[in-house]
Amino acid sequence: MIIVMKANAKEEQVNNITDRLTSLGLGTNKIVGVDCTVIGIVGDTSKVDKELIATLPGVDKVLKVQEPFKRANRAFKKEDTIVDVSRVKIGGEKPVIIAGPCSVESEEQVINIAKSVKASGGSILRGGAFKPRTSPYAFQGLALDGLKILKLAKEEVGIPIVSEIVSIRHLEDFENTVDMIQIGARNMQNFELLKEVGKLKKPILLKRGLANTMEEWLMSAEYILDKGNPNVVLCERGIRTFETYTRNTFDVSAIPVIKRMSHLPVIGDPSHASGKAWMALPLTLAAISAGADGMIIEVHNDPEHALCDGAQSIKPETFAQVMEAVNMISETVSKIKAKHNGRVYTK
């Protein structure tokens, strides 16, 4: 349920509403928009007398929200959320490209890739220090040593870093090292982990699970938002279907759907979606055209000898070509959005 206040509602009228709801044991999410203030109600709304609230001073209308996700719902917040990752803004006018190796292998490798990513226009460096693998015998990353290497690359190259956390016990290490914490597909419904990262203010990159619906995905985001962290970026990384040619099936339709359902920014991951390096470019163009706020792409200086996912990693020179194409397609998308008053993906 949401309460829409009148455009001329006074602050004390808004506070009167929130105080009344709090006394009923309900949570509130107050969002001050351009035209009005919206109060989202979180909790058992059966306690709320909708007709009574509608008569209170300053209230314009009271609406029911059918979806179970509340704080992530666009009904609660009409304006797009922009997440600041060390001064890189995801959700703004320009798509943000995150790139780097699937796994951290050495200091030289990561620093060289970081330099090439930044030189080509990439904004954030990705790199896996901890690698959740299907086989217990596969390379599972350099762990804390990998985080240290990422930090060195950040300091030397001057680029923010993002890496995947797999356990709550490493939370402090990630909080002190990375600029953005990634929750991978396998942990999308690790609710205890979601609650803990929700207590931080650090940006969270939340990947969609291999077989999860969009509503389940947004409910996972809700766990983070509910604990007080508004800095969530969603990532469509492909879902498991009957198709076997690609590693997963890239659900490009999820991007405009999420833009309509939620105010949170959403990016695409063509590398994990396809499992094939040559598909990075066409899937990136498709995602940006569909409204993605950015992409996360795997880049490796020697994919043939990569310790993890070499087949889906592109070389630095190919990444430069991808960035050139992104700049071209994003200009076209901006013109289309301007023509439709910015409501191509949300109306």
C-alpha positions in Angstrom: 0.0 0.0 0.0 1.2 3.5 -0.8 0.0 6.9 0.3 0.3 9.7 -2.2 0.4 13.1 -0.6 -0.9 16.3 -2.2 1.6 18.5 -4.0 1.2 21.2 -1.3 1.3 18.9 1.7 3.2 20.2 4.6 6.0 18.4 6.3 4.1 18.1 9.6 1.2 16.4 7.7 3.6 13.9 6.2 5.2 13.3 9.6 1.7 12.8 11.1 1.0 10.0 8.7 4.4 8.2 9.3 4.0 8.5 13.0 0.5 7.0 12.9 1.8 4.1 10.8 4.8 3.5 13.0 2.5 3.3 16.0 0.8 0.4 14.3 4.1 -1.4 14.0 4.5 -0.8 10.3 7.6 0.3 8.4 7.5 3.3 6.1 9.5 4.4 3.1 9.1 8.1 2.4 10.1 9.2 -1.1 10.1 12.9 -1.9 9.5 13.3 -5.6 9.4 16.2 -8.0 5.6 16.6 -7.8 4.7 15.0 -4.5 5.7 12.9 -1.5 4.9 9.2 -1.5 4.8 7.1 1.6 5.2 3.4 1.1 3.9 1.1 3.8 5.8 -2.1 4.6 4.3 -4.8 6.8 0.8 -6.1 7.6 -1.3 -3.5 5.8 -4.5 -5.1 7.1 -4.0 -2.9 10.2 -4.4 0.2 8.0 -7.9 1.8 7.7 -7.6 2.9 4.1 -10.7 5.1 4.2 -9.6 6.9 7.4 -6.1 7.6 6.1 -7.5 9.0 2.9 -9.4 11.7 4.9 -6.3 12.9 6.8 -4.9 16.4 5.9 -2.5 16.5 3.0 -3.4 13.0 1.7 -4.3 12.9 -2.0 -5.0 9.1 -2.4 -4.2 5.7 -1.0 -3.4 2.9 -3.4 -2.9 -0.8 -2.9 0.3 -2.4 -4.4 -0.4 -6.0 -5.6 3.3 -7.1 -5.9 5.0 -8.5 -2.8 8.1 -6.4 -3.3 7.6 -2.9 -1.9 10.8 -0.8 -1.7 12.0 -2.0 -5.1 8.6 -1.2 -6.7 8.3 1.7 -9.2 4.9 2.5 -7.6 6.9 3.5 -4.5 9.5 5.5 -6.4 8.7 6.9 -9.9 12.2 8.3 -10.5 15.0 6.0 -11.5 17.5 5.2 -8.8 21.1 6.1 -9.6 23.7 4.1 -7.8 27.1 5.8 -7.2 30.0 3.5 -7.3 33.0 5.7 -6.3 31.7 8.5 -8.5 30.7 6.2 -11.3 26.9 6.6 -11.6 24.9 3.5 -12.7 21.4 4.4 -13.9 22.1 7.7 -15.5 22.0 8.8 -19.1 25.1 6.9 -20.2 25.5 3.1 -19.9 28.3 2.0 -17.6 30.5 -0.8 -18.7 32.1 -3.1 -16.1 34.9 -5.3 -17.4 37.7 -7.6 -16.4 38.8 -11.2 -15.9 36.5 -13.9 -14.6 39.1 -14.7 -12.0 42.1 -12.9 -10.6 45.2 -15.0 -11.6 48.1 -12.7 -10.9 49.0 -9.1 -10.2 50.5 -8.5 -13.6 47.4 -10.0 -15.3 44.9 -7.9 -13.4 46.8 -4.6 -13.7 47.4 -5.0 -17.4 43.7 -5.8 -18.0 42.7 -2.9 -15.8 44.8 -0.5 -17.8 43.3 -1.7 -21.1 39.7 -1.6 -19.8 40.1 2.0 -18.6 41.8 3.1 -21.8 38.9 1.7 -23.9 36.3 3.5 -21.8 35.4 0.9 -19.2 34.3 2.5 -15.9 34.7 -0.3 -13.3 37.0 -3.3 -13.1 35.5 -6.7 -12.3 37.6 -9.7 -11.0 36.7 -12.9 -9.1 38.8 -13.5 -6.0 36.4 -16.2 -4.8 35.0 -18.4 -7.5 31.9 -20.6 -6.7 32.4 -23.6 -9.1 30.2 -26.6 -9.9 33.1 -28.9 -9.5 35.1 -29.0 -6.2 38.2 -29.7 -8.3 38.0 -26.6 -10.4 40.0 -23.4 -9.7 38.2 -21.5 -7.0 40.2 -18.3 -7.0 43.0 -16.8 -5.0 40.6 -15.8 -2.2 41.9 -12.9 0.0 45.1 -12.7 -2.0 42.9 -12.0 -5.0 41.2 -9.1 -3.2 44.6 -7.7 -2.4 45.6 -7.8 -6.1 42.4 -6.1 -7.1 43.1 -3.4 -4.6 46.6 -2.9 -6.0 45.0 -2.5 -9.5 42.5 0.0 -8.2 45.3 2.1 -6.6 47.7 1.9 -9.6 45.1 2.4 -12.4 42.6 4.5 -10.6 39.5 2.5 -11.4 36.7 1.2 -9.0 36.5 -2.6 -8.4 33.7 -5.1 -8.0 34.1 -8.7 -6.9 31.8 -11.5 -5.8 31.3 -12.4 -2.2 30.4 -16.0 -1.3 30.4 -16.1 2.5 29.3 -13.8 5.3 32.7 -14.4 7.1 34.5 -12.4 4.4 32.1 -9.4 4.7 34.6 -7.1 6.5 37.3 -7.9 3.9 35.0 -6.9 1.1 33.7 -3.8 2.8 37.3 -2.6 3.3 38.5 -3.5 -0.2 36.0 -3.3 -3.1 33.8 -0.4 -4.3 30.9 -2.7 -5.1 30.0 -6.2 -3.8 28.6 -8.7 -6.2 26.0 -11.3 -5.2 26.3 -14.1 -7.7 23.5 -16.2 -9.3 24.0 -19.1 -6.9 23.6 -16.8 -3.9 20.7 -14.7 -5.2 18.5 -16.4 -2.6 21.1 -16.7 0.2 18.8 -14.6 2.4 21.2 -14.3 5.4 23.9 -13.0 3.1 21.4 -10.5 1.5 20.5 -9.3 5.0 24.1 -8.7 5.9 25.0 -6.7 2.8 21.8 -4.8 3.3 23.2 -3.4 6.5 26.0 -1.8 4.5 25.8 1.4 2.4 28.2 -0.1 -0.2 26.7 -0.7 -3.7 25.5 -4.2 -4.3 25.4 -5.9 -7.7 22.7 -8.6 -7.5 22.7 -11.2 -10.3 19.5 -13.1 -11.3 19.5 -16.7 -10.4 19.8 -19.4 -13.0 16.1 -20.4 -12.8 14.5 -17.5 -10.9 11.5 -15.4 -12.0 11.8 -11.7 -12.2 9.5 -11.3 -9.1 11.8 -13.6 -7.1 14.8 -11.6 -8.3 13.1 -8.4 -7.1 12.2 -10.0 -3.8 15.9 -10.8 -3.2 16.6 -7.1 -3.9 13.9 -6.3 -1.3 15.9 -8.1 1.4 18.8 -5.7 0.8 16.6 -2.6 0.6 14.6 -3.6 3.7 17.8 -3.5 5.8 18.5 0.0 4.7 20.9 -0.2 1.7 19.3 1.5 -1.3 22.3 1.0 -3.5 21.3 -2.1 -5.5 22.0 -2.8 -9.2 20.3 -5.7 -10.8 22.1 -7.9 -13.4 20.5 -10.1 -16.0 23.0 -12.9 -16.6 21.0 -15.5 -18.5 18.6 -18.2 -17.3 18.6 -21.9 -17.7 16.3 -23.2 -20.5 16.1 -26.3 -22.7 18.6 -24.7 -25.2 22.1 -26.2 -25.1 24.0 -24.2 -27.8 24.6 -21.3 -25.4 25.6 -21.6 -21.7 22.4 -20.0 -20.7 19.6 -18.1 -22.5 20.0 -14.3 -22.3 16.6 -13.0 -21.3 16.7 -9.6 -22.9 13.0 -9.1 -22.2 13.8 -8.9 -18.5 15.5 -5.6 -19.0 12.4 -3.5 -20.1 10.2 -5.5 -17.7 12.4 -4.7 -14.7 12.6 -1.0 -15.8 8.8 -1.0 -15.7 8.4 -2.9 -12.5 11.2 -1.3 -10.5 13.2 1.9 -10.1 16.5 0.0 -9.6 19.1 0.1 -12.4 19.6 -3.1 -14.4 22.6 -4.2 -16.4 23.3 -7.2 -18.6 26.0 -9.9 -18.6 26.5 -11.3 -22.1 29.5 -13.4 -21.0 27.7 -15.7 -18.6 24.5 -15.6 -20.7 26.1 -17.1 -23.8 29.4 -18.7 -22.7 30.8 -17.6 -26.1 33.2 -14.7 -26.6 31.9 -13.8 -30.0 28.4 -13.2 -28.6 29.5 -10.4 -26.3 29.1 -7.7 -28.9 25.6 -8.6 -30.3 24.2 -9.3 -26.9 25.6 -6.0 -25.5 24.0 -4.1 -28.4 20.7 -5.9 -27.7 20.8 -5.1 -24.0 21.6 -1.4 -24.4 18.9 -1.1 -27.0 16.4 -2.7 -24.6 17.2 -0.1 -21.9 20.1 -1.6 -19.9 22.0 0.8 -17.7 25.2 -0.9 -18.5 27.0 -4.2 -19.0 29.4 -6.5 -17.2 31.8 -8.2 -19.6 34.6 -10.7 -19.1 38.0 -9.5 -20.6 41.2 -11.6 -20.5 44.5 -10.9 -22.0 45.1 -14.6 -22.8 41.7 -16.4 -22.9 43.1 -19.6 -24.3 45.0 -20.1 -21.0 42.6 -18.6 -18.6 42.1 -20.5 -15.3 38.3 -19.9 -15.5 35.8 -19.3 -18.3 38.3 -18.5 -21.1 35.8 -19.4 -23.8 33.5 -16.6 -22.9 36.2 -13.9 -22.3 37.1 -11.4 -25.0 40.5 -9.9 -25.6 41.3 -6.3 -24.8 41.3 -5.3 -28.4 37.9 -6.8 -28.9 36.7 -4.9 -25.8 37.8 -1.7 -27.4 35.6 -2.5 -30.4 32.7 -3.3 -28.1 33.1 0.1 -26.3 33.0 1.9 -29.7 29.8 0.1 -30.6 28.3 0.9 -27.2 29.0 4.6 -27.6 27.3 4.5 -31.0 24.2 2.6 -29.9 23.8 4.6 -26.7 23.6 7.8 -28.7 20.8 6.4 -30.8 19.0 5.2 -27.6 19.3 8.6 -26.1 17.7 10.2 -29.1 14.8 7.8 -29.0 14.3 8.4 -25.3 14.3 12.1 -25.8 11.7 11.8 -28.5 9.4 9.9 -26.1 10.2 12.1 -23.0 12.3 9.4 -21.5 9.4 6.9 -21.1 10.4 4.3 -23.7 11.0 1.6 -21.0 8.5 2.5 -18.2 5.2 3.6 -19.7 
